[in-house]
Amino acid sequence: MQPKLIHRIIIAAGFLLAACSYAQNQKLEAVDSLLGIRETKEASQVLKEIDSAKLNLAQNAEYYYLFAKLENLENNADSGFEHFLIARKKFRALDSLDKVASINLQIIPILTSSKNKDLDPQPYMDEYLNYARQQDDPALLAKAYMQLGSIFINTDVEKTIQYYRNAIRENKKTGDSLMNAKIHHNLGVAYGEMTREKDSAMHHYEIALAEYKKRDLTDYISYIYNNKASVYKQQKEYDSAIFYYKKAEAIAPKEYKKENKRLLYDHMATAYELKGDFSNAYKYLKLRNIYSDSIQQSEQNKAMLDIQTKYEVEKKENENLRLKQNRIWLLAALAVLILVLVIGFLAYKNMRSKKKIAEKDFEVQKQKLDKVLKQQELAGIDAMIEGQEKERQRIANDLHDNLGSLLATLKLHFQNMKIRKDRLKEEEDRIMQQTDEILDEAYQQVRNIAHTKNAGVPAQEGLLPAVKNFASKVSASNKLIIEVEDSGMDERLENSLEILIFRIIQELITNVIKHAEASEATIHLTHYGDAINILVEDNGKGFVEEELKPKEGMGIYSIQKRVEHRGGTVDVESIPGKGASVVINMPIS
């Protein structure tokens, strides 16, 4: 056969399988829809048309699940239970835990209604509740609490009512109005059948009935009529009870047909008997017996118990077989895993070693580059400071030597003129006196400027005396009182560091004079360990820190750059109207 022909056959077969799978899915969906509206006869017909041998694993699980639902609706509890267990097993194998949880929820009422102590619904309830809590799903939790309430309704009605209220609380988070109606329906049953609070029962029945009518859910409407009739019968209002029983009888049930008819006729026979209408009581008793003959409850219970026993035995055998197989696979997997881990570890170790070498080389190169850049930056800062010092020295010298000497000479000339003042007129003498005073004041100001500009850190004095000297001079000339406080400043620092600190303090005080409008300022110098702390604070007008604009080479920004290059930090704090403080920490090495 030619390769092209084989390829075409394979493609055609694939299309055929896909089409077949699609058709099976369509039928399964149709069955689900029919069961949803309780059309059990039509659903049964479509199920018979499905060839279960042609279904894939997921479809096969769904097939058994739908078959179980159908049997359950037809009152074949034993068959429904059996098929639910098969579907549960298949969905668990597919890891479809949501479907497993759904089946658990449907098995619980089957076992609860059987009233057989050996058929315990609690394991199914526990598994469902654990799943709902893990998912943290309000819808699942609402269903769980409703089923829990149903389990305890005959033994602890208070616990039942509390569970139903928990279900309402969780369901409010979902906004499911139908689920809300079902919970209120169950609450009505709990109050109506197990307590004396008949008004509460009727209240909850009305809430449920309104939603059922809105959705035209005839089966549920008939249940409400039956429940209301039961309340009236307990209150000995037999006419009202019979009225609601007949309303329920007028609705053809779609689910649990046989059981619903048997219970309805049994209740009607009892109501007529209590009323004293024995003719109708006998009539409905005969009808009840007709439906009773078709339901073998005890045999169903026995069948379900046998099914559960077989299921548990099979489950145990499968688990033992699975454990043996798992041990073999586990040993093989461990051997392969160890081999893979050894190879992987060696490869990882080799790769990590290469990575470490590369990272180390990169780090070394980076450190070298950082060192070069830092040296260049420090050299630039040192050169800048040295240039500033030279410029300050030059300006101070020029002021003192040139302009100062010129003013001094001019002053001598005026003094000589004063010696000969007897030759001058009285008005000229007054002018000369004023000029002399002005020249004297100008000379003193030039001297002050020269001394201030030349204020540095002389080698013989050190940082602290220089700062105190600077503070004294500024206090005298700027009407700003500056105090200097120190701690641990007994030893000298390296000269370039002292110059840097002095210039920083000088610039900070200049900022205070220019901008702060302060009357007092304090300079704190503290030497501790291998670091020095500088604090400059004032009582001026302060500022908003966010509005402080950094400008290259000026003010705080310039100080920050110089301090950071020395490995230090600068913190600025200010409250408008309450002054400002600048804290600087710098290593001394």
C-alpha positions as CSV (number, residue, x, y, z in Angstrom):
1,M,0.0,0.0,0.0
2,Q,1.3,3.4,-0.9
3,P,2.4,5.8,1.9
4,K,0.0,8.5,0.7
5,L,-2.9,6.2,0.8
6,I,-2.0,5.0,4.3
7,H,-1.8,8.7,5.4
8,R,-5.2,9.4,4.0
9,I,-6.7,6.4,5.8
10,I,-5.2,7.5,9.1
11,I,-6.6,11.0,8.6
12,A,-10.0,9.6,7.7
13,A,-10.0,7.3,10.7
14,G,-9.1,10.3,12.9
15,F,-12.0,12.3,11.6
16,L,-14.3,9.3,12.0
17,L,-13.3,8.9,15.7
18,A,-13.7,12.6,16.4
19,A,-17.1,12.6,14.8
20,C,-18.1,9.5,16.8
21,S,-16.9,11.1,20.0
22,Y,-18.8,14.3,19.2
23,A,-22.0,12.3,18.6
24,Q,-21.6,10.4,21.9
25,N,-21.1,13.7,23.7
26,Q,-24.2,15.1,22.2
27,K,-26.2,12.2,23.4
28,L,-24.8,12.4,27.0
29,E,-25.6,16.1,27.1
30,A,-29.1,15.4,25.9
31,V,-29.6,12.8,28.7
32,D,-28.3,15.3,31.2
33,S,-30.7,18.0,30.0
34,L,-33.7,15.6,30.1
35,L,-32.9,14.5,33.6
36,G,-32.7,18.1,34.6
37,I,-36.3,18.6,33.6
38,R,-37.2,15.1,35.1
39,E,-38.1,13.6,31.7
40,T,-36.9,10.2,32.8
41,K,-38.6,8.2,30.1
42,E,-37.0,10.1,27.2
43,A,-33.6,10.1,29.1
44,S,-33.8,6.3,29.4
45,Q,-34.5,5.9,25.7
46,V,-31.4,8.1,24.7
47,L,-29.2,6.2,27.2
48,K,-30.1,2.9,25.6
49,E,-29.0,4.3,22.2
50,I,-25.5,4.9,23.5
51,D,-22.8,2.2,22.9
52,S,-20.8,2.4,26.1
53,A,-18.0,0.3,24.5
54,K,-17.3,3.2,22.1
55,L,-16.9,5.8,24.9
56,N,-13.6,7.3,26.1
57,L,-12.8,7.3,29.8
58,A,-14.4,10.6,30.6
59,Q,-17.5,9.8,28.6
60,N,-17.7,6.4,30.2
61,A,-17.6,7.9,33.7
62,E,-20.3,10.4,32.7
63,Y,-22.4,7.6,31.3
64,Y,-22.5,5.7,34.6
65,Y,-23.2,9.0,36.4
66,L,-26.2,9.7,34.3
67,F,-27.4,6.1,34.6
68,A,-27.2,6.4,38.4
69,K,-29.2,9.7,38.4
70,L,-31.9,8.1,36.2
71,E,-32.2,5.0,38.4
72,N,-32.4,7.2,41.5
73,L,-35.2,9.3,40.0
74,E,-37.1,6.1,39.2
75,N,-36.9,5.0,42.8
76,N,-34.4,2.2,42.1
77,A,-32.2,3.2,44.9
78,D,-30.0,0.1,44.9
79,S,-29.2,0.4,41.2
80,G,-28.7,4.1,41.5
81,F,-26.3,3.6,44.4
82,E,-24.4,0.9,42.5
83,H,-23.9,3.1,39.4
84,F,-23.0,6.2,41.5
85,L,-20.2,4.1,43.1
86,I,-18.9,3.0,39.7
87,A,-19.1,6.6,38.3
88,R,-17.3,7.9,41.5
89,K,-14.5,5.4,41.0
90,K,-14.1,6.3,37.4
91,F,-14.1,10.1,38.0
92,R,-11.6,9.6,40.8
93,A,-9.3,7.8,38.4
94,L,-9.6,10.8,36.1
95,D,-8.7,13.1,39.0
96,S,-12.1,14.8,38.5
97,L,-12.6,15.7,42.2
98,D,-15.4,18.1,41.6
99,K,-17.5,15.2,40.1
100,V,-16.5,12.9,42.9
101,A,-17.7,15.5,45.4
102,S,-21.0,15.9,43.4
103,I,-21.6,12.1,43.5
104,N,-20.9,12.0,47.3
105,L,-23.6,14.6,47.7
106,Q,-26.1,12.6,45.8
107,I,-25.2,9.3,47.6
108,I,-25.8,10.9,51.0
109,P,-29.7,11.2,50.8
110,I,-29.9,7.7,49.3
111,L,-28.2,6.2,52.4
112,T,-30.0,8.6,54.8
113,S,-33.4,7.7,53.5
114,S,-32.7,3.9,53.7
115,K,-32.7,4.1,57.5
116,N,-30.3,1.2,57.5
117,K,-27.7,1.7,60.2
118,D,-25.1,-0.4,58.2
119,L,-25.4,2.1,55.4
120,D,-23.5,5.0,56.9
121,P,-23.6,8.3,54.9
122,Q,-21.0,10.0,57.2
123,P,-17.8,9.0,55.2
124,Y,-19.3,10.5,52.1
125,M,-20.4,13.6,54.0
126,D,-16.9,14.0,55.5
127,E,-15.2,13.7,52.1
128,Y,-17.5,16.2,50.5
129,L,-17.2,18.7,53.4
130,N,-13.4,18.4,53.3
131,Y,-13.4,19.1,49.6
132,A,-15.7,22.1,50.0
133,R,-13.5,23.6,52.7
134,Q,-10.4,23.1,50.6
135,Q,-12.0,24.8,47.7
136,D,-13.3,27.6,50.0
137,D,-16.4,27.6,47.7
138,P,-19.5,29.1,49.3
139,A,-21.8,27.1,46.9
140,L,-20.2,23.8,47.9
141,L,-20.3,24.7,51.6
142,A,-23.9,25.6,51.4
143,K,-24.8,22.2,49.9
144,A,-22.6,20.5,52.5
145,Y,-24.3,22.2,55.4
146,M,-27.8,21.4,53.9
147,Q,-26.9,17.7,53.7
148,L,-25.5,17.7,57.2
149,G,-28.8,19.1,58.4
150,S,-30.7,16.3,56.7
151,I,-28.5,13.7,58.4
152,F,-29.4,14.9,61.9
153,I,-33.0,15.9,61.4
154,N,-34.4,12.8,63.2
155,T,-31.9,12.9,66.1
156,D,-31.0,16.5,66.8
157,V,-33.3,19.0,65.2
158,E,-31.5,22.0,66.8
159,K,-28.3,20.9,65.1
160,T,-30.2,20.5,61.9
161,I,-31.6,24.0,62.0
162,Q,-28.2,25.5,62.8
163,Y,-26.7,23.6,59.8
164,Y,-29.5,25.0,57.6
165,R,-28.8,28.5,58.8
166,N,-25.1,28.0,58.0
167,A,-26.2,26.9,54.5
168,I,-28.2,30.2,54.1
169,R,-25.2,32.2,55.3
170,E,-22.8,30.6,52.7
171,N,-25.4,30.7,49.9
172,K,-25.9,34.5,50.4
173,K,-22.3,34.8,49.1
174,T,-23.4,33.2,45.8
175,G,-26.8,34.8,45.2
176,D,-28.3,31.4,44.1
177,S,-32.0,32.0,44.6
178,L,-33.0,28.4,43.8
179,M,-30.6,27.1,46.4
180,N,-31.9,29.6,48.9
181,A,-35.5,28.3,48.2
182,K,-34.4,24.7,48.8
183,I,-32.7,25.6,52.1
184,H,-35.8,27.4,53.3
185,H,-37.9,24.4,52.2
186,N,-35.7,22.1,54.4
187,L,-36.0,24.6,57.3
188,G,-39.8,24.5,56.9
189,V,-39.7,20.6,57.1
190,A,-37.5,20.8,60.3
191,Y,-39.8,23.3,62.0
192,G,-43.0,21.7,60.7
193,E,-42.2,18.0,61.4
194,M,-39.9,18.2,64.4
195,T,-41.0,21.2,66.4
196,R,-44.1,23.0,67.6
197,E,-43.2,26.2,65.7
198,K,-45.7,25.6,62.9
199,D,-45.8,29.3,62.0
200,S,-42.1,29.3,61.3
201,A,-42.6,26.2,59.1
202,M,-45.3,28.0,57.0
203,H,-43.1,31.1,56.7
204,H,-40.2,29.1,55.2
205,Y,-42.5,27.2,52.9
206,E,-43.9,30.4,51.5
207,I,-40.3,31.7,50.7
208,A,-39.5,28.4,48.9
209,L,-42.9,28.2,47.1
210,A,-42.5,31.7,45.6
211,E,-39.2,30.8,43.9
212,Y,-40.5,27.4,42.8
213,K,-43.6,29.0,41.1
214,K,-41.3,31.6,39.5
215,R,-39.3,28.8,37.9
216,D,-42.4,26.5,37.3
217,L,-40.7,23.6,39.2
218,T,-43.8,21.4,39.5
219,D,-42.3,18.6,41.5
220,Y,-41.0,21.0,44.2
221,I,-44.4,22.8,44.2
222,S,-46.1,19.5,45.0
223,Y,-43.6,18.9,47.8
224,I,-44.5,22.2,49.4
225,Y,-48.3,21.3,49.1
226,N,-47.6,18.0,50.8
227,N,-45.6,19.7,53.6
228,K,-48.3,22.3,54.2
229,A,-50.9,19.6,54.3
230,S,-48.8,17.8,57.0
231,V,-48.8,20.9,59.2
232,Y,-52.5,21.3,58.9
233,K,-53.0,17.7,59.7
234,Q,-50.9,18.0,62.8
235,Q,-53.1,21.0,63.8
236,K,-56.2,18.8,63.2
237,E,-57.4,21.1,60.4
238,Y,-58.2,18.1,58.2
239,D,-60.1,19.9,55.5
240,S,-57.2,22.3,54.9
241,A,-54.8,19.3,54.9
242,I,-56.9,17.4,52.4
243,F,-57.2,20.5,50.2
244,Y,-53.3,20.8,49.9
245,Y,-53.0,17.0,49.4
246,K,-55.3,17.2,46.5
247,K,-53.4,20.2,45.1
248,A,-50.3,18.0,45.3
249,E,-52.1,15.0,43.7
250,A,-53.1,17.3,40.7
251,I,-49.5,17.8,39.8
252,A,-48.0,14.8,38.0
253,P,-44.6,14.1,39.6
254,K,-41.6,13.7,37.3
255,E,-39.1,12.3,39.9
256,Y,-39.5,9.5,42.4
257,K,-42.9,8.8,40.9
258,K,-43.7,5.6,42.7
259,E,-42.5,6.7,46.1
260,N,-44.2,10.1,45.9
261,K,-47.5,8.5,45.0
262,R,-47.2,5.9,47.8
263,L,-46.5,8.6,50.4
264,L,-49.2,11.0,49.1
265,Y,-51.9,8.3,49.2
266,D,-50.8,7.1,52.6
267,H,-51.0,10.7,54.0
268,M,-54.4,11.2,52.3
269,A,-55.8,8.0,53.7
270,T,-54.7,9.0,57.2
271,A,-56.2,12.5,56.9
272,Y,-59.6,11.1,55.8
273,E,-59.5,8.5,58.6
274,L,-58.8,11.2,61.2
275,K,-61.6,13.3,59.7
276,G,-64.0,10.3,60.0
277,D,-64.5,9.9,56.2
278,F,-63.7,6.2,56.2
279,S,-65.0,5.7,52.6
280,N,-62.3,8.0,51.1
281,A,-59.8,6.7,53.7
282,Y,-60.3,3.2,52.3
283,K,-60.1,4.4,48.7
284,Y,-56.7,6.0,49.2
285,L,-55.4,3.2,51.3
286,K,-56.0,0.8,48.4
287,L,-54.2,3.2,46.1
288,R,-51.3,3.3,48.6
289,N,-51.1,-0.5,48.6
290,I,-50.9,-0.6,44.8
291,Y,-47.8,1.6,44.8
292,S,-46.3,-0.1,47.9
293,D,-46.3,-3.4,46.0
294,S,-44.0,-2.0,43.4
295,I,-41.5,-0.7,45.9
296,Q,-39.4,-3.3,47.8
297,Q,-37.6,-1.0,50.2
298,S,-36.1,-3.7,52.4
299,E,-34.8,-5.6,49.3
300,Q,-33.3,-2.4,48.0
301,N,-31.6,-1.7,51.3
302,K,-30.2,-5.3,51.3
303,A,-29.1,-4.8,47.7
304,M,-27.4,-1.5,48.5
305,L,-25.6,-3.1,51.5
306,D,-24.4,-6.0,49.3
307,I,-23.2,-3.4,46.7
308,Q,-21.4,-1.4,49.3
309,T,-19.8,-4.6,50.8
310,K,-18.6,-5.7,47.3
311,Y,-17.4,-2.2,46.6
312,E,-15.4,-2.0,49.8
313,V,-13.9,-5.5,49.2
314,E,-13.0,-4.7,45.6
315,K,-11.6,-1.4,46.8
316,K,-9.4,-3.1,49.3
317,E,-8.2,-5.7,46.8
318,N,-7.4,-2.9,44.3
319,E,-5.6,-1.0,46.9
320,N,-3.5,-4.0,47.8
321,L,-2.7,-4.7,44.2
322,R,-2.0,-1.0,43.6
323,L,0.4,-1.0,46.6
324,K,2.3,-3.9,45.2
325,Q,2.6,-2.3,41.8
326,N,3.5,1.0,43.4
327,R,6.3,-0.6,45.4
328,I,7.8,-2.0,42.2
329,W,7.4,1.2,40.3
330,L,8.7,3.1,43.3
331,L,11.9,1.1,43.5
332,A,12.4,1.5,39.8
333,A,11.7,5.2,40.0
334,L,14.0,5.6,43.0
335,A,16.8,4.0,41.1
336,V,16.3,6.2,38.1
337,L,15.8,9.2,40.3
338,I,19.1,8.5,42.1
339,L,20.9,8.2,38.8
340,V,19.4,11.4,37.5
341,L,20.1,13.2,40.8
342,V,23.8,12.1,40.7
343,I,24.2,13.2,37.1
344,G,22.2,16.4,37.7
345,F,24.3,17.1,40.9
346,L,27.6,16.7,39.0
347,A,26.3,18.9,36.2
348,Y,25.0,21.5,38.5
349,K,28.2,21.5,40.6
350,N,30.3,22.0,37.4
351,M,28.0,24.7,36.1
352,R,28.0,26.4,39.5
353,S,31.8,26.3,39.7
354,K,32.0,27.9,36.3
355,K,29.4,30.5,37.3
356,K,31.3,31.2,40.6
357,I,34.6,31.7,38.7
358,A,32.8,34.0,36.2
359,E,31.1,35.9,39.0
360,K,34.4,36.2,40.8
361,D,36.2,37.5,37.8
362,F,33.4,40.0,37.1
363,E,33.5,41.1,40.7
364,V,37.2,41.6,40.7
365,Q,37.0,43.7,37.5
366,K,34.1,45.7,39.0
367,Q,36.0,46.3,42.2
368,K,39.0,47.5,40.2
369,L,36.8,49.8,38.1
370,D,35.0,51.1,41.2
371,K,38.4,51.7,42.9
372,V,39.7,53.7,40.0
373,L,36.5,55.7,39.7
374,K,36.5,56.4,43.5
375,Q,40.2,57.4,43.4
376,Q,39.4,59.8,40.5
377,E,36.5,61.2,42.4
378,L,38.4,61.6,45.6
379,A,41.3,63.2,43.7
380,G,38.8,65.6,42.1
381,I,37.4,66.5,45.5
382,D,40.8,67.0,47.0
383,A,41.8,69.1,44.1
384,M,38.6,71.2,44.4
385,I,39.2,71.7,48.2
386,E,42.8,72.5,47.6
387,G,41.8,75.0,44.9
388,Q,39.2,76.5,47.2
389,E,41.8,76.9,49.9
390,K,44.3,78.6,47.6
391,E,41.6,80.9,46.2
392,R,40.5,81.8,49.7
393,Q,44.1,82.5,50.7
394,R,44.7,84.6,47.6
395,I,41.6,86.7,48.2
396,A,42.4,87.2,51.9
397,N,46.0,88.1,51.0
398,D,44.9,90.5,48.2
399,L,42.4,92.2,50.6
400,H,44.9,92.5,53.4
401,D,48.0,93.3,51.4
402,N,46.7,95.5,48.6
403,L,43.4,97.1,49.5
404,G,44.2,97.0,53.2
405,S,47.6,98.7,52.7
406,L,46.0,101.2,50.4
407,L,43.4,102.2,53.0
408,A,46.0,102.3,55.7
409,T,48.2,104.7,53.6
410,L,45.1,106.9,52.9
411,K,44.4,106.9,56.6
412,L,47.9,108.2,57.3
413,H,47.4,111.0,54.8
414,F,44.3,112.1,56.6
415,Q,46.0,111.9,59.9
416,N,48.8,114.3,58.6
417,M,46.1,116.6,57.4
418,K,44.6,116.5,60.9
419,I,47.9,117.6,62.4
420,R,47.6,120.7,60.4
421,K,44.0,121.3,61.1
422,D,44.7,124.7,62.6
423,R,45.2,125.9,59.1
424,L,41.8,124.5,57.9
425,K,38.5,126.1,58.1
426,E,35.9,124.9,60.6
427,E,33.7,123.3,57.9
428,E,36.6,121.5,56.3
429,D,37.6,120.2,59.7
430,R,34.2,118.6,60.2
431,I,34.3,116.9,56.7
432,M,37.8,115.6,57.3
433,Q,36.7,114.1,60.7
434,Q,33.8,112.3,59.0
435,T,36.0,111.0,56.2
436,D,38.5,109.7,58.7
437,E,35.8,107.8,60.5
438,I,34.5,106.3,57.3
439,L,38.0,105.3,56.2
440,D,38.6,103.7,59.6
441,E,35.4,101.7,59.4
442,A,36.2,100.5,55.8
443,Y,39.7,99.5,57.0
444,Q,38.2,97.4,59.9
445,Q,35.7,95.8,57.5
446,V,38.5,94.8,55.1
447,R,40.4,93.3,58.0
448,N,37.4,91.4,59.1
449,I,36.7,90.0,55.6
450,A,40.3,89.1,55.2
451,H,40.4,87.2,58.5
452,T,37.1,85.5,57.8
453,K,38.0,84.4,54.3
454,N,41.4,83.2,55.6
455,A,39.7,81.3,58.5
456,G,40.9,77.7,58.0
457,V,42.4,75.0,60.1
458,P,45.9,76.0,60.9
459,A,48.2,73.1,61.5
460,Q,49.0,74.3,65.0
461,E,45.4,74.7,66.1
462,G,43.2,71.9,64.8
463,L,39.6,71.6,63.8
464,L,37.8,72.4,67.1
465,P,39.7,75.7,67.8
466,A,39.2,76.8,64.2
467,V,35.4,76.1,64.4
468,K,35.2,78.0,67.7
469,N,37.2,80.9,66.3
470,F,34.9,80.9,63.2
471,A,31.8,80.8,65.3
472,S,33.0,83.7,67.5
473,K,33.7,85.9,64.5
474,V,30.4,85.1,62.7
475,S,28.5,85.8,66.0
476,A,30.1,89.2,66.3
477,S,29.5,90.3,62.7
478,N,26.1,88.7,61.8
479,K,24.1,89.2,65.0
480,L,23.8,85.4,65.2
481,I,24.8,83.7,68.4
482,I,26.6,80.4,67.7
483,E,27.5,77.9,70.3
484,V,30.0,75.1,69.8
485,E,29.6,71.8,71.7
486,D,32.1,69.0,71.4
487,S,32.7,65.4,72.6
488,G,35.8,63.3,72.1
489,M,37.6,65.9,70.1
490,D,40.8,65.8,72.0
491,E,42.8,64.2,69.2
492,R,43.6,65.8,65.8
493,L,42.2,64.3,62.6
494,E,43.9,64.0,59.2
495,N,44.4,67.6,57.9
496,S,42.4,67.2,54.6
497,L,39.5,65.8,56.6
498,E,39.6,68.7,59.1
499,I,39.6,71.1,56.2
500,L,36.6,69.3,54.6
501,I,34.6,69.3,57.9
502,F,35.4,73.0,58.5
503,R,34.3,74.0,55.0
504,I,31.1,72.0,55.4
505,I,30.3,73.7,58.7
506,Q,31.2,77.1,57.2
507,E,28.8,76.5,54.3
508,L,26.0,75.3,56.6
509,I,26.4,78.4,58.8
510,T,26.4,80.6,55.6
511,N,23.1,79.0,54.6
512,V,21.7,79.8,58.1
513,I,22.8,83.4,57.8
514,K,21.4,83.8,54.2
515,H,18.1,81.9,54.6
516,A,17.1,80.9,58.1
517,E,16.6,84.4,59.7
518,A,17.8,82.7,62.9
519,S,19.0,84.3,66.2
520,E,20.7,81.2,67.6
521,A,22.6,78.2,66.1
522,T,24.5,75.3,67.6
523,I,27.4,73.3,66.2
524,H,27.9,69.8,67.7
525,L,31.1,67.9,67.0
526,T,31.3,64.3,68.3
527,H,34.2,61.9,67.7
528,Y,33.2,58.3,68.5
529,G,35.2,55.2,67.4
530,D,36.2,55.4,63.7
531,A,33.6,58.0,62.9
532,I,32.7,61.7,63.5
533,N,29.3,63.2,63.9
534,I,28.5,66.8,62.9
535,L,25.1,68.4,63.9
536,V,24.2,72.0,62.9
537,E,20.9,73.2,64.1
538,D,19.1,76.6,64.3
539,N,15.9,78.3,65.5
540,G,15.1,79.9,62.2
541,K,12.0,79.8,60.0
542,G,12.8,76.3,58.6
543,F,11.6,75.0,55.3
544,V,9.6,72.2,53.6
545,E,12.0,69.4,52.7
546,E,10.2,68.4,49.5
547,E,10.7,71.9,48.1
548,L,14.5,71.7,48.6
549,K,15.8,71.6,45.0
550,P,19.2,70.0,44.4
551,K,21.6,72.1,42.5
552,E,24.9,70.8,41.4
553,G,27.8,72.3,43.4
554,M,25.6,74.4,45.7
555,G,24.2,74.2,49.2
556,I,23.0,70.9,50.8
557,Y,23.4,69.0,47.5
558,S,27.1,69.9,47.3
559,I,27.6,68.9,50.9
560,Q,25.9,65.6,50.3
561,K,28.1,64.8,47.3
562,R,31.2,65.5,49.3
563,V,30.1,63.5,52.3
564,E,29.0,60.5,50.2
565,H,32.4,60.4,48.5
566,R,33.9,60.1,51.9
567,G,31.5,57.2,52.7
568,G,29.3,59.3,55.0
569,T,25.6,60.2,55.2
570,V,23.6,63.5,55.4
571,D,20.2,63.7,57.1
572,V,18.2,67.0,56.9
573,E,15.2,67.6,59.1
574,S,13.1,70.8,59.2
575,I,9.7,71.9,60.5
576,P,8.5,75.3,59.0
577,G,8.6,77.9,61.7
578,K,10.6,75.7,64.1
579,G,14.1,75.7,62.6
580,A,16.2,73.1,60.9
581,S,18.9,70.6,61.6
582,V,21.6,68.8,59.5
583,V,23.2,65.6,60.8
584,I,26.3,64.3,59.2
585,N,28.1,61.0,59.9
586,M,31.5,60.3,58.4
587,P,34.2,57.7,58.8
588,I,37.5,59.2,59.7
589,S,39.6,56.6,57.9
